Amino acid sequence: MAQDVLDTGRAAKSAGQEPTTHADANGEIPGDIAALRDAVAAWRAGPLAKSTAKVPPRAERFTTWSDLEVPDVRTPAEVRPDYLRDLGMPGEYPFTRGVQPTMYRGRLWTMRMFAGFGTPEQTNERFKYLLAQGQTGLSTAFDFPTLMGYDSDSPRSLGEVGMCGVAVDTLRDMEVLFKDIPLDKVTTSMTINGPALVLLAFYVALADTRGIPRDKIGGTVQNDCLKEFIAQHAWLVPPRPAMRIVTDMIEFCSKEVPRWNTVSISGYHIREAGATAAQELAFTIADGIGYVESCLERGLDVDDFAPRLSFFFDVHNDFFEEIAKFRAARRLWARLMKERFGAKRADSMKLRTHAQTAGVSLTAQQPYNNVVRVALQALAAVLGGTQSLHTNSLDETYALPTEEAVTIALRTQQIIAEESGVASTIDPLGGAWFVEELTDRMEHEARTYIKRIDDMGGMVAAVEKGYPQREIAASAYRFQRQLEADERVMVGVNKYASDDDRGANIPLLKIDEAVQKQQVDNLAAVKAKRDAGRVKDALEGVRAAARDKTNLMPPVIEAAKAYCTEQEICDVLREVCGTYADPAEF
């Protein structure tokens, strides 16, 4: 791996130490830097010491939300990146300053609000409402049975149908979900992982039946099996067959659906589970390495599939840490793709990312505070250079968002875009000494984790050993202890609390439990009308492909067109590939 450890100065800084030298090409410390270093030392010994004696620091330690030490001040005496090597120009390697030369001066980020609840009919109405309010891309949330590969009429689905997302059982539901929505003009993101193969097949089948060429549809399917085993636990089959399925999808889409992002390599759920920013960055990039290696083992050329890999990061509370995380992620991925995997196309080296504000940071206490949290997190995502953004709604600690709450969340993005001025220049914090140092430290921390994972045999092996799971659990425990000891502040929770937090008074979206009966009745009607022989043959085609290791996408698309249900297809995969239980490592 190139630059497994950064240069001595940066490695020292990552440990909270002062670098020992800032020599020029001749090994000498430039006079202006030497003078500046003396000036900083004099400032610390004089004005800073006197001021500190009068007004002691508010805390013994100042740290980021992830517990990295924060210095009092940074100057070029401590932070002197090699500009072309470490920053470059926007849209050029290593893409630290952004993946496009113009960034938001050319086109704003995609405003992609999460939507999905109840029946496909209800979610279709919400889609149309959001598009009418200025949203520029669709993002689909599925209910828990759909996420786990079970139909609405399964006993396992009782009480869950349509509750935390939309229920999708067959191609019929996909037809209703996207009724009157032009698939060749609107990009769609689908947040599903274990059964992602099936839901993507439904979407491709829908385009086929509408006569829309496959190369005209665009969007993203999350399809990140590794982070499921690490953090979210909505899996379908064990890790190794799951990797095979993801690789099938990457291979198929690189040839048939070239505008589709085949994996959204997701740090979001890793962070929500309790990871630090550095762990989120490291484990997400390591997951990406795992997918690239799986595709190369399949015999694919890196430049044929890498441009359609995308990423998905959390945006948490620590403003500068989050900005540095996005910048470090782009640089680290670019260097890995070029130096480790030999990518030649610039698009193969670009880390394109969606971002979502931190759901775990929202509080049930004083829920209107969540509007402010989301605004700051969204601003950090924009200053960090995201390509699309979802802003959480103030009521999401209680329920799925109401139309009023989701509109405020969308307006937050629009105000940042149209009124704040931050979209007028590219990477406005580039060159800020603290931001550049923090970017270096984030990259160094991530590389340290990636090296450990490489030594274990890669991310699949690390997951099987429970390594990332244990690291995240330890970080979550440490943060909770800090919160309970008042070493961390959550406004309205352990400081500035109020007897009347008005949480019970905000309007909430309530899902009618009749949704389950309606969805089950619709599913029964589909089963009664479909061709039973065609269903049997289509499922046998899926079974044969699963057994003989041919690409699963074509037979699953045919099964979708035969109106096979999601669970019928997933049950075949569980039968052939086996099931999985969490090793529960702590």
C-alpha positions as CSV (number, residue, x, y, z in Angstrom):
1,M,0.0,0.0,0.0
2,A,1.3,3.4,-0.9
3,Q,2.1,5.7,2.1
4,D,1.1,3.2,4.7
5,V,2.5,5.7,7.2
6,L,2.5,9.4,6.4
7,D,5.7,11.4,6.6
8,T,7.3,11.9,10.0
9,G,5.8,15.3,10.7
10,R,2.3,14.3,10.0
11,A,2.5,11.0,11.9
12,A,3.8,13.0,14.9
13,K,0.9,15.4,14.6
14,S,-1.6,12.5,14.5
15,A,-0.3,11.5,17.9
16,G,-0.8,15.0,19.3
17,Q,2.9,15.8,19.2
18,E,4.7,18.7,17.5
19,P,6.6,17.7,14.3
20,T,10.3,17.7,14.8
21,T,11.2,19.4,11.5
22,H,9.9,21.3,8.5
23,A,13.0,21.1,6.3
24,D,13.0,22.3,2.7
25,A,14.4,20.3,-0.2
26,N,17.9,21.0,1.0
27,G,17.2,19.8,4.5
28,E,17.1,23.3,5.9
29,I,14.3,24.9,7.9
30,P,13.2,28.0,5.9
31,G,14.0,31.3,7.8
32,D,10.4,32.5,7.8
33,I,9.2,29.2,9.3
34,A,11.9,29.2,11.9
35,A,11.0,32.8,12.8
36,L,7.3,31.8,13.0
37,R,8.1,28.9,15.2
38,D,9.9,31.2,17.6
39,A,7.0,33.6,17.5
40,V,4.5,30.8,18.4
41,A,6.7,29.7,21.3
42,A,7.0,33.3,22.5
43,W,3.2,33.7,22.3
44,R,2.6,30.6,24.3
45,A,5.1,31.6,26.9
46,G,3.8,35.2,27.1
47,P,0.3,36.4,26.1
48,L,-1.3,32.9,26.2
49,A,0.2,32.0,29.6
50,K,-0.9,35.3,31.1
51,S,-4.4,35.0,29.7
52,T,-4.7,31.4,30.8
53,A,-3.7,32.4,34.3
54,K,-6.5,34.9,34.5
55,V,-9.1,32.8,32.6
56,P,-8.4,29.1,32.9
57,P,-9.4,26.8,30.0
58,R,-13.0,25.6,30.1
59,A,-11.8,22.0,30.1
60,E,-8.7,20.0,30.8
61,R,-8.7,18.5,27.3
62,F,-10.2,19.9,24.1
63,T,-11.1,17.1,21.7
64,T,-13.2,16.4,18.7
65,W,-16.4,14.5,19.0
66,S,-14.3,11.4,18.2
67,D,-11.8,12.2,21.0
68,L,-8.9,13.5,18.8
69,E,-6.9,16.2,20.6
70,V,-7.7,19.7,19.3
71,P,-4.7,22.1,19.4
72,D,-5.1,25.7,20.6
73,V,-3.9,27.2,17.4
74,R,-2.2,26.1,14.1
75,T,0.1,28.1,11.9
76,P,2.3,27.2,8.8
77,A,5.1,26.4,11.4
78,E,3.2,23.2,12.2
79,V,1.2,22.6,9.0
80,R,2.8,22.8,5.6
81,P,1.2,20.3,3.2
82,D,2.8,19.7,-0.2
83,Y,0.2,21.5,-2.1
84,L,0.2,19.6,-5.4
85,R,0.7,16.2,-3.7
86,D,-1.8,16.6,-0.9
87,L,-4.4,19.0,-2.1
88,G,-4.1,19.5,-5.9
89,M,-6.7,21.5,-7.8
90,P,-10.5,20.8,-7.6
91,G,-11.4,18.0,-9.9
92,E,-7.9,16.7,-10.1
93,Y,-6.0,14.0,-8.4
94,P,-5.9,13.4,-5.4
95,F,-9.3,15.2,-5.3
96,T,-8.9,16.5,-1.8
97,R,-10.6,19.8,-2.8
98,G,-13.5,18.1,-4.7
99,V,-14.3,15.7,-7.4
100,Q,-15.5,18.3,-10.0
101,P,-13.5,21.3,-11.2
102,T,-16.5,23.6,-10.7
103,M,-18.2,21.8,-7.7
104,Y,-21.3,23.8,-6.7
105,R,-20.5,26.7,-9.0
106,G,-21.6,24.5,-11.8
107,R,-24.3,22.3,-10.3
108,L,-25.6,22.1,-6.7
109,W,-25.5,18.9,-4.8
110,T,-28.5,16.6,-5.3
111,M,-31.1,17.2,-2.6
112,R,-32.3,13.7,-1.9
113,M,-34.7,13.3,1.0
114,F,-35.4,9.8,2.3
115,A,-39.1,8.8,1.7
116,G,-41.0,5.7,2.2
117,F,-43.9,4.5,4.5
118,G,-47.0,2.5,4.3
119,T,-48.1,1.3,0.9
120,P,-46.5,2.0,-2.5
121,E,-49.5,4.3,-3.2
122,Q,-48.7,6.5,-0.1
123,T,-45.0,6.7,-0.8
124,N,-45.7,7.6,-4.5
125,E,-47.7,10.6,-3.2
126,R,-44.8,11.6,-0.9
127,F,-42.4,11.3,-3.9
128,K,-44.5,13.6,-6.0
129,Y,-44.8,16.1,-3.1
130,L,-41.1,16.3,-2.6
131,L,-40.4,16.7,-6.3
132,A,-42.9,19.6,-6.3
133,Q,-41.1,21.2,-3.4
134,G,-37.8,21.3,-5.3
135,Q,-36.2,17.9,-4.4
136,T,-33.9,16.8,-7.2
137,G,-33.6,13.0,-6.6
138,L,-35.6,10.2,-5.0
139,S,-34.5,8.1,-2.1
140,T,-36.5,5.1,-1.1
141,A,-36.9,3.7,2.4
142,F,-38.2,0.2,2.7
143,D,-40.0,-1.4,5.6
144,F,-38.2,-3.9,7.8
145,P,-39.8,-7.1,6.2
146,T,-38.6,-5.9,2.8
147,L,-35.1,-5.1,4.2
148,M,-34.9,-8.7,5.5
149,G,-36.3,-10.4,2.4
150,Y,-39.8,-11.3,3.7
151,D,-43.2,-10.7,2.1
152,S,-46.0,-8.8,3.8
153,D,-48.0,-12.0,4.3
154,S,-45.1,-13.7,6.2
155,P,-45.8,-14.4,9.9
156,R,-42.4,-12.7,10.5
157,S,-43.9,-9.4,9.1
158,L,-46.7,-9.1,11.5
159,G,-46.9,-5.6,12.9
160,E,-44.0,-4.3,10.7
161,V,-45.6,-3.8,7.3
162,G,-45.1,-0.2,6.1
163,M,-44.1,1.0,9.5
164,C,-40.5,2.2,8.9
165,G,-40.6,2.4,5.2
166,V,-42.6,1.2,2.2
167,A,-43.6,-2.4,1.6
168,V,-42.5,-3.8,-1.7
169,D,-43.3,-7.5,-2.4
170,T,-43.5,-7.8,-6.2
171,L,-43.0,-5.9,-9.4
172,R,-46.6,-4.7,-9.0
173,D,-45.6,-2.7,-6.0
174,M,-42.7,-1.2,-7.9
175,E,-45.1,-0.2,-10.7
176,V,-47.3,1.7,-8.2
177,L,-44.4,3.2,-6.3
178,F,-43.0,4.9,-9.4
179,K,-46.3,5.6,-11.1
180,D,-46.1,8.8,-13.3
181,I,-42.4,9.2,-12.4
182,P,-40.1,9.2,-15.4
183,L,-37.3,6.7,-14.6
184,D,-35.1,8.1,-17.4
185,K,-35.2,11.7,-16.0
186,V,-35.1,11.2,-12.2
187,T,-32.4,9.3,-10.4
188,T,-33.5,6.9,-7.6
189,S,-31.6,5.7,-4.6
190,M,-32.8,2.5,-2.9
191,T,-31.7,1.9,0.7
192,I,-31.6,-1.9,0.8
193,N,-28.7,-4.3,1.3
194,G,-29.3,-8.1,1.7
195,P,-32.1,-8.3,-0.9
196,A,-30.7,-5.5,-3.0
197,L,-30.4,-7.9,-5.9
198,V,-34.1,-8.4,-5.9
199,L,-35.1,-4.8,-5.6
200,L,-32.7,-3.7,-8.3
201,A,-34.1,-6.5,-10.5
202,F,-37.7,-5.1,-9.9
203,Y,-36.5,-1.6,-10.9
204,V,-34.8,-2.9,-14.1
205,A,-37.8,-5.0,-14.9
206,L,-40.0,-1.9,-14.5
207,A,-37.8,0.0,-16.9
208,D,-38.0,-2.9,-19.4
209,T,-41.7,-3.1,-19.3
210,R,-42.0,0.6,-19.8
211,G,-39.7,0.4,-22.8
212,I,-37.0,2.5,-21.2
213,P,-33.5,1.4,-22.3
214,R,-31.4,0.2,-19.4
215,D,-28.6,2.6,-20.2
216,K,-31.0,5.5,-19.6
217,I,-31.9,4.7,-16.0
218,G,-29.7,6.1,-13.2
219,G,-29.5,5.8,-9.5
220,T,-28.0,3.9,-6.6
221,V,-28.7,0.8,-4.7
222,Q,-27.0,0.7,-1.3
223,N,-26.1,-3.0,-1.6
224,D,-23.3,-2.9,1.0
225,C,-23.3,-6.3,2.6
226,L,-20.2,-5.8,4.6
227,K,-21.5,-2.9,6.6
228,E,-24.6,-5.0,7.4
229,F,-22.4,-7.6,9.1
230,I,-20.4,-4.9,10.8
231,A,-23.2,-2.6,12.0
232,Q,-26.8,-2.9,10.8
233,H,-27.5,-6.6,10.7
234,A,-30.1,-6.7,7.9
235,W,-28.4,-9.5,6.0
236,L,-29.7,-12.3,3.8
237,V,-26.9,-14.9,3.4
238,P,-23.4,-15.4,5.0
239,P,-20.6,-12.9,4.2
240,R,-18.8,-14.9,1.4
241,P,-22.0,-15.7,-0.7
242,A,-23.2,-12.1,0.0
243,M,-19.9,-10.8,-1.6
244,R,-20.6,-13.1,-4.6
245,I,-24.0,-11.6,-5.1
246,V,-22.7,-8.0,-4.8
247,T,-20.0,-8.8,-7.4
248,D,-22.7,-10.3,-9.7
249,M,-24.5,-7.0,-9.5
250,I,-21.4,-4.9,-10.2
251,E,-20.5,-7.1,-13.2
252,F,-24.0,-7.0,-14.6
253,C,-24.5,-3.2,-14.2
254,S,-21.1,-2.3,-15.6
255,K,-22.3,-3.8,-18.9
256,E,-26.1,-3.4,-18.9
257,V,-26.9,-0.4,-16.6
258,P,-23.9,1.9,-16.9
259,R,-25.5,4.9,-15.2
260,W,-26.3,2.9,-12.0
261,N,-24.2,3.1,-8.9
262,T,-24.0,-0.6,-8.0
263,V,-22.8,-0.2,-4.4
264,S,-23.1,2.7,-2.0
265,I,-20.3,1.9,0.3
266,S,-21.8,3.0,3.6
267,G,-20.1,4.4,6.6
268,Y,-23.4,5.9,7.8
269,H,-24.6,2.9,9.7
270,I,-21.1,2.2,11.0
271,R,-21.1,5.7,12.5
272,E,-24.7,5.4,13.8
273,A,-23.6,2.2,15.6
274,G,-21.1,4.2,17.7
275,A,-17.9,4.4,15.5
276,T,-15.7,7.4,15.7
277,A,-15.2,9.5,12.6
278,A,-11.8,7.8,11.9
279,Q,-13.4,4.4,12.3
280,E,-16.2,5.3,10.0
281,L,-13.7,6.5,7.4
282,A,-11.4,3.4,7.8
283,F,-14.0,0.7,7.8
284,T,-15.9,2.3,4.9
285,I,-12.8,2.5,2.8
286,A,-11.8,-1.0,3.8
287,D,-15.2,-2.3,2.7
288,G,-14.6,-0.5,-0.6
289,I,-11.2,-2.3,-0.9
290,G,-13.0,-5.6,-0.3
291,Y,-15.5,-5.0,-3.2
292,V,-12.7,-3.9,-5.5
293,E,-10.7,-7.0,-4.7
294,S,-13.7,-9.3,-5.2
295,C,-14.3,-7.8,-8.7
296,L,-10.6,-8.1,-9.6
297,E,-10.7,-11.8,-8.6
298,R,-13.8,-12.2,-10.9
299,G,-11.5,-10.9,-13.7
300,L,-13.1,-7.5,-14.2
301,D,-11.0,-4.5,-15.2
302,V,-10.8,-1.9,-12.4
303,D,-11.6,0.9,-14.8
304,D,-14.7,-0.8,-16.0
305,F,-16.5,-0.9,-12.6
306,A,-14.8,1.5,-10.2
307,P,-16.4,4.7,-11.6
308,R,-19.8,3.4,-10.5
309,L,-18.9,2.7,-6.9
310,S,-20.2,5.4,-4.7
311,F,-20.0,6.1,-1.0
312,F,-22.4,7.2,1.8
313,F,-21.1,9.0,4.9
314,D,-22.7,10.2,8.2
315,V,-22.4,13.9,9.1
316,H,-22.1,14.2,12.8
317,N,-21.8,17.1,15.2
318,D,-18.1,18.1,15.2
319,F,-18.1,20.6,12.4
320,F,-14.4,20.6,11.4
321,E,-13.9,16.9,12.0
322,E,-16.6,16.0,9.6
323,I,-15.3,18.4,6.9
324,A,-11.8,16.9,7.3
325,K,-13.3,13.4,7.1
326,F,-14.8,14.0,3.6
327,R,-11.6,15.6,2.4
328,A,-9.4,12.7,3.7
329,A,-11.8,10.2,2.3
330,R,-11.4,11.5,-1.2
331,R,-7.6,11.7,-1.0
332,L,-7.3,8.3,0.6
333,W,-9.5,6.5,-2.0
334,A,-7.8,8.2,-4.9
335,R,-4.4,7.1,-3.7
336,L,-5.5,3.6,-3.1
337,M,-7.2,3.2,-6.4
338,K,-4.2,4.6,-8.3
339,E,-1.3,3.1,-6.3
340,R,-2.7,-0.1,-5.0
341,F,-5.1,-1.1,-7.8
342,G,-3.6,0.5,-10.8
343,A,-6.6,2.5,-11.9
344,K,-5.9,4.7,-14.9
345,R,-9.2,6.6,-15.4
346,A,-9.7,9.7,-13.2
347,D,-13.3,8.6,-12.7
348,S,-12.1,5.4,-11.1
349,M,-10.2,7.4,-8.5
350,K,-13.0,9.8,-7.6
351,L,-14.8,9.2,-4.3
352,R,-18.3,10.4,-5.0
353,T,-20.5,10.4,-1.9
354,H,-24.0,10.9,-0.6
355,A,-24.2,12.2,3.0
356,Q,-26.9,12.2,5.6
357,T,-27.1,14.1,8.8
358,A,-26.6,12.1,11.9
359,G,-29.8,10.4,13.0
360,V,-28.1,9.3,16.3
361,S,-27.5,12.9,17.2
362,L,-31.2,13.8,17.2
363,T,-32.8,14.0,20.6
364,A,-36.4,13.3,21.8
365,Q,-35.8,16.0,24.4
366,Q,-36.4,19.5,23.0
367,P,-36.9,18.2,19.5
368,Y,-36.8,21.7,17.9
369,N,-33.0,21.7,18.7
370,N,-32.7,19.1,16.0
371,V,-33.4,21.7,13.4
372,V,-30.2,23.6,14.5
373,R,-28.2,20.4,14.7
374,V,-29.2,19.3,11.2
375,A,-28.4,22.8,9.7
376,L,-24.9,22.7,11.1
377,Q,-24.3,19.1,10.0
378,A,-25.7,19.9,6.5
379,L,-23.3,22.9,6.2
380,A,-20.4,20.6,7.2
381,A,-21.4,18.2,4.4
382,V,-21.5,21.0,1.9
383,L,-18.2,22.5,3.0
384,G,-16.8,18.9,2.9
385,G,-17.9,18.6,-0.8
386,T,-20.7,16.0,-0.8
387,Q,-22.4,15.1,-4.1
388,S,-25.9,14.6,-2.6
389,L,-27.4,15.2,0.8
390,H,-30.3,14.0,3.0
391,T,-31.2,16.2,5.9
392,N,-33.1,14.5,8.8
393,S,-36.3,15.9,10.1
394,L,-36.8,17.2,13.6
395,D,-39.4,14.5,14.5
396,E,-37.5,11.4,13.5
397,T,-36.7,10.3,17.1
398,Y,-40.4,9.7,17.4
399,A,-41.7,8.6,14.0
400,L,-41.2,8.9,10.3
401,P,-41.3,12.5,9.3
402,T,-44.5,14.5,8.6
403,E,-44.8,16.6,5.5
404,E,-44.2,19.8,7.5
405,A,-41.0,18.4,9.2
406,V,-39.5,17.0,6.0
407,T,-40.2,20.3,4.2
408,I,-38.2,22.2,6.9
409,A,-35.4,19.7,6.4
410,L,-35.4,20.3,2.7
411,R,-35.6,24.0,3.1
412,T,-32.5,23.8,5.3
413,Q,-30.5,22.6,2.3
414,Q,-32.1,25.2,0.0
415,I,-31.2,28.0,2.4
416,I,-27.6,26.8,2.5
417,A,-27.5,26.6,-1.3
418,E,-29.2,29.9,-2.1
419,E,-28.6,32.2,0.8
420,S,-25.4,31.4,2.7
421,G,-22.9,32.0,-0.1
422,V,-20.9,28.8,0.7
423,A,-21.7,27.3,-2.7
424,S,-20.1,30.2,-4.6
425,T,-16.5,29.1,-4.1
426,I,-14.8,25.8,-4.2
427,D,-13.5,24.2,-1.0
428,P,-13.5,27.5,0.9
429,L,-11.7,25.8,3.9
430,G,-8.9,24.4,1.8
431,G,-5.6,25.7,3.2
432,A,-7.0,26.4,6.7
433,W,-4.2,25.2,8.8
434,F,-6.4,23.4,11.4
435,V,-8.5,21.8,8.7
436,E,-5.5,20.6,6.7
437,E,-3.9,19.1,9.8
438,L,-7.1,17.4,10.8
439,T,-7.4,16.0,7.2
440,D,-3.9,14.6,7.5
441,R,-4.7,13.1,10.9
442,M,-7.9,11.5,9.7
443,E,-6.1,9.9,6.7
444,H,-3.4,8.6,9.0
445,E,-5.8,7.1,11.5
446,A,-7.7,5.4,8.7
447,R,-4.6,4.0,7.2
448,T,-3.6,2.5,10.5
449,Y,-6.9,0.6,10.7
450,I,-6.7,-0.5,7.1
451,K,-3.3,-1.9,7.7
452,R,-4.6,-4.0,10.6
453,I,-7.5,-5.3,8.4
454,D,-5.1,-6.1,5.6
455,D,-3.0,-8.1,8.0
456,M,-6.1,-10.1,9.0
457,G,-6.6,-11.1,5.4
458,G,-9.0,-8.4,4.3
459,M,-12.4,-7.1,5.5
460,V,-14.4,-10.3,5.0
461,A,-11.9,-12.1,7.3
462,A,-11.9,-9.2,9.7
463,V,-15.7,-9.3,9.9
464,E,-15.6,-13.1,10.5
465,K,-13.2,-12.5,13.4
466,G,-15.5,-9.7,14.8
467,Y,-12.8,-7.1,14.7
468,P,-14.7,-4.0,13.4
469,Q,-17.7,-5.0,15.5
470,R,-15.6,-4.9,18.7
471,E,-13.9,-1.7,17.8
472,I,-17.3,0.0,17.3
473,A,-18.7,-1.4,20.5
474,A,-15.8,-0.1,22.5
475,S,-16.1,3.4,20.9
476,A,-19.9,3.5,21.6
477,Y,-19.3,2.4,25.2
478,R,-16.6,5.1,25.7
479,F,-18.8,7.8,24.3
480,Q,-21.8,6.8,26.5
481,R,-19.5,6.9,29.6
482,Q,-18.3,10.4,28.6
483,L,-21.9,11.5,28.2
484,E,-23.0,10.1,31.5
485,A,-20.0,11.7,33.2
486,D,-20.9,15.1,31.6
487,E,-17.6,15.1,29.7
488,R,-19.7,15.5,26.6
489,V,-22.6,17.8,26.3
490,M,-25.9,17.2,24.4
491,V,-27.9,20.3,24.7
492,G,-31.3,19.6,26.3
493,V,-30.2,16.2,27.5
494,N,-27.4,16.5,30.1
495,K,-27.2,20.3,30.0
496,Y,-29.8,23.1,29.6
497,A,-32.6,20.6,30.2
498,S,-36.1,21.8,30.6
499,D,-39.1,20.4,32.5
500,D,-41.2,21.2,29.5
501,D,-39.3,20.0,26.4
502,R,-42.5,20.0,24.2
503,G,-41.5,16.7,22.8
504,A,-45.0,15.3,23.3
505,N,-46.6,18.2,21.6
506,I,-45.1,18.0,18.1
507,P,-47.3,16.6,15.4
508,L,-46.4,13.0,14.4
509,L,-47.0,10.8,11.3
510,K,-49.0,7.8,12.3
511,I,-49.1,4.7,10.1
512,D,-52.5,3.0,10.0
513,E,-52.2,-0.6,11.0
514,A,-54.7,-1.3,8.2
515,V,-51.7,-1.0,5.8
516,Q,-50.8,-4.6,6.5
517,K,-54.2,-5.9,5.4
518,Q,-54.2,-3.7,2.3
519,Q,-50.8,-4.9,1.3
520,V,-51.5,-8.6,2.0
521,D,-54.7,-8.3,0.0
522,N,-52.8,-6.7,-2.9
523,L,-50.2,-9.5,-2.7
524,A,-52.9,-12.2,-2.8
525,A,-54.4,-10.6,-5.9
526,V,-51.1,-10.7,-7.7
527,K,-50.5,-14.3,-6.8
528,A,-54.0,-15.3,-8.0
529,K,-53.5,-13.7,-11.4
530,R,-49.9,-14.7,-12.2
531,D,-48.9,-17.7,-14.3
532,A,-47.9,-20.4,-11.8
533,G,-45.9,-22.4,-14.3
534,R,-43.9,-19.3,-15.2
535,V,-43.2,-18.6,-11.6
536,K,-42.0,-22.1,-11.0
537,D,-39.7,-22.0,-14.0
538,A,-38.3,-18.6,-13.1
539,L,-37.5,-19.6,-9.5
540,E,-35.8,-22.7,-10.8
541,G,-33.7,-20.5,-13.0
542,V,-32.6,-18.5,-10.0
543,R,-31.8,-21.7,-8.1
544,A,-29.7,-23.0,-11.0
545,A,-27.7,-19.8,-11.3
546,A,-27.1,-19.7,-7.5
547,R,-25.8,-23.2,-7.6
548,D,-23.6,-23.0,-10.7
549,K,-22.2,-19.5,-9.9
550,T,-23.5,-17.9,-13.1
551,N,-24.5,-14.2,-12.8
552,L,-27.7,-14.0,-10.8
553,M,-29.1,-10.7,-12.2
554,P,-30.6,-12.0,-15.5
555,P,-32.6,-14.9,-13.9
556,V,-33.8,-12.6,-11.0
557,I,-35.0,-10.0,-13.5
558,E,-36.9,-12.7,-15.3
559,A,-38.4,-13.8,-11.9
560,A,-39.4,-10.2,-11.3
561,K,-41.2,-10.1,-14.6
562,A,-43.0,-13.4,-13.7
563,Y,-44.2,-11.6,-10.6
564,C,-42.3,-13.8,-8.2
565,T,-42.3,-12.2,-4.8
566,E,-39.3,-10.9,-3.0
567,Q,-39.4,-13.6,-0.4
568,E,-39.8,-16.4,-3.0
569,I,-36.6,-15.3,-4.6
570,C,-34.8,-14.7,-1.3
571,D,-35.9,-18.1,0.0
572,V,-34.2,-19.7,-2.9
573,L,-31.0,-17.8,-2.1
574,R,-31.2,-18.8,1.6
575,E,-31.8,-22.4,0.5
576,V,-28.7,-22.5,-1.7
577,C,-26.3,-20.2,0.1
578,G,-27.3,-20.8,3.7
579,T,-28.2,-18.4,6.5
580,Y,-26.1,-16.5,9.0
581,A,-26.1,-15.7,12.7
582,D,-24.3,-12.8,14.4
583,P,-21.2,-14.1,16.3
584,A,-22.0,-11.5,19.0
585,E,-18.4,-10.4,19.6
586,F,-17.8,-7.9,22.4
